[in-house]
Amino acid sequence: MQRKLFAEWIGTLFLLATVVGSGIMAERLAGGNIAIALLGNTIPTGAMLVVLITIFGPISGGHFNPAVTMVFWLRREIGGRASAAYIGAQVLGGICGTLIAHVMFENPLIDPSTTTRAGAAQWVSEFVATFGLVATILGTRKARAVAVPMAVGLYITAAYWFTASTSFANPAVTLARTLSNTFAGIDPAHAAMFILMQLFGALAAMFAFRWLLR
């Protein structure tokens, strides 16, 4: 269990270091072109997910996401105490990853975001993004489990662009990004609805694919 928790912690750390760090780098180099900045944020995130799930999947399952851990708990593939420990490691890892990104780019260590991400379009986007993520995981595990890392990386790469919210799809990521007043940030006041819609989306996907893959 110690190895599993370390895998979830360091995996989520590297995920957030990538999301926040590439966002800062992209914004600085894009010269005000938001589309180029988003592309510079998207590609590293999708690529890093492939790497992280490939490395840590055999150790902990490579969740890095409380919504995913919740789904596997409800499917009785992980126990309740282990799930709670996973979620704690993910949240802590996400915060550490954000802080490390700030150190690397000489940003204030803790810099709460002021980026507005609210409204029905954003909330529906997070439901859709998380539904699709969980659907990708469950469907690919059934069809070809070895392809899960690539499928998740490709899905998130696409979801950055087809959702209005740029696909957070992860409560630990959402919480960590409240601490970063950068391209990747989200105002702390707007995080709760994001997380709620992410959990609803994950649950909806779980029930849909329980029926579909029966």
N, C-alpha and C positions, 0 to 999 in steps of 0.2 A: 504493500500500500504506500509506503514511503516513496518508492520509485515511481509509482503511478501519480502521486500528488506532485512530485517534483516535475514529472513530465508535463502535467497539466499547467503547472505554474510557469515553467520556462517556455513552454509552447505559446501560452497566451502572452507572456512577456514579449517574445519575438514578434508575435502577430501585431501587438499594439505599437511596438517600436517601429515596425514596418509601416503601419497605417499612418501614424502621426509623423514619423520621420520623413517618409516619402511625400506626405502632404506638405510639410514645411519646405522641403527641397523643391517640389514641383511649383509651389506658389512663388518661391524666390526666383526660379529660373524661367517661369512662363511669361514674364513681362506683362502681367495683367490679363492674359488670355486664359479665361476660366476653363475652357474646353481642354486646352493643352495641360493645364494644371490637374484637371480631373483624370486625364489619361495617364499623367505621370504618377498619380496616386493609385490608379486602378491596377496597372500592370504589375507593380511590385507586390501588391496585396494578393492578387490571384496566384502569382508565382510562389510567394512565401507559403501560402496555404498548402500547395502541392508538396513543398519540401517538408513542412512541419507535420502534416498528416502521415506522410511516408515514413518519417523518422520515428514519431511518437505513437502512431497508430498501434503498432504491435505491443507497446508498453502499457498505455492507458486507454487506448481507443481513439486518442486524438480528438477529444471533444472541443476543448478550448472555448466552450460556449454553454452557459447555464441552461439555455433552452434545449439544446441537444441532450445534455445530461438529464434534464427533466423527462424527456421523451424516453430515454433508455431506462430510467427508473420506473416510469409507468408501464413500460413493456417488460419489466421485471428482469432486465438484463444487468442491472446494477442495484445494490442494496441502498436503503434509505440513508444510512450513516455515511456510506461511501459517497453517495450523491452529494450530500451536504458538504463533505470534505472537498470533493471535486469543485463545487461551486465556489467555496472559499478560496481555493488555490487559484481558480480562474480569475476571480475578481482582484485578488492581490497581484497576480501576475500582470493583469492588464494595467493596473495603476503603476506598477514598477516599470513596465514597458513605456508608458507615457512619460514618466519622469526621466528615463534614460534617453528618450528621444529629445527631450528638452535640454538635457545636459549636452548631448552631441551637437545641438544646433545653437547653443548658448541662449536659450530662451529662459524666462523665469521658471523655476522648478515647478511651482504650482501656479497656474495661470487660468482661473476659471473662465470658461468660454462665454462669449456674448452672442454667439451665432444663433439666430432664430431658426428653429426647425419645428414648426408647429402647424396645426391645421389638418383638415380631413385628408388632403392629398398625401401629406407626409405619413399620417397614421395608417392609411390604407396601404401605402407603399411598404411600410414595415411589416404589415400582416402578410402581404404578397411575398416580400423578400424572404421572410422566415419560413413561410409555407413552402416556397420553392427550395430553400436550403434543406429542410428536413426531408422533403420529397426526394431530392437528389440523393441524400444519404441512404434513405431506406430503399429506394428503388435500385440504386446502383449496388448496394450490398446484396440484394436479391439476385440481380442479373449477373454481376461480375464484381465481386468484392474487391479484387485487386485494383480496380479502376477508381475506387472512391477518392483517393487524393486528387487525381486529375479532374474528376467530375466536379468535385467541390470547388477547386480552384477556377475551373472554367465557368461554373455557375456564378460565383461571386464576381468574376470579371465582367460577365454579362449584366448581372444585376446592378452593378454600379451605374450602368447606363440606362437600363430600362425602367428603373424606379426613381421617383421624384426625390426620395430621401437618400439616394446613393447607397442603399442597402447596408445598413448597420447589421441587422439580422442577428443580434447578439447582445444580451443584457450586460455582460462583462465589458464588452467593447463600448457600449453606450455609456456606462458609468465612467470608464477611464477617459473617454473623450470629452466629458464635462470639465476635465481638469486642464484642457488645452485650448487656449484662445488662438487657434490657428486654423488652417484650411479644413482640418478634420474635426473641429470642435462642434459641440452642441451645448446650448445654454442649459445649465443644470435644472432650471425650472421646466424644461421640455422633455427631460429624460424619462419621467415616469410613464407618460403615455406611449413613448417609443417601446419601453420595456413591456408594458401591458399588451400592446399589439403584437410584439414579438412572441410572447407566450401564447396568445390566442392563435397566431399563425402556426406555431409549432404543434399545438394540440390538434388543430384542424387537419394538418398534414398527417399526423399520427393516425387519427381515426380514418381518414380517407384511404391511406395506404394499408391500414389493417384490413379493410374491406377489399381493396384492389388487388393485394398480393396474397389473399387468403388461398 
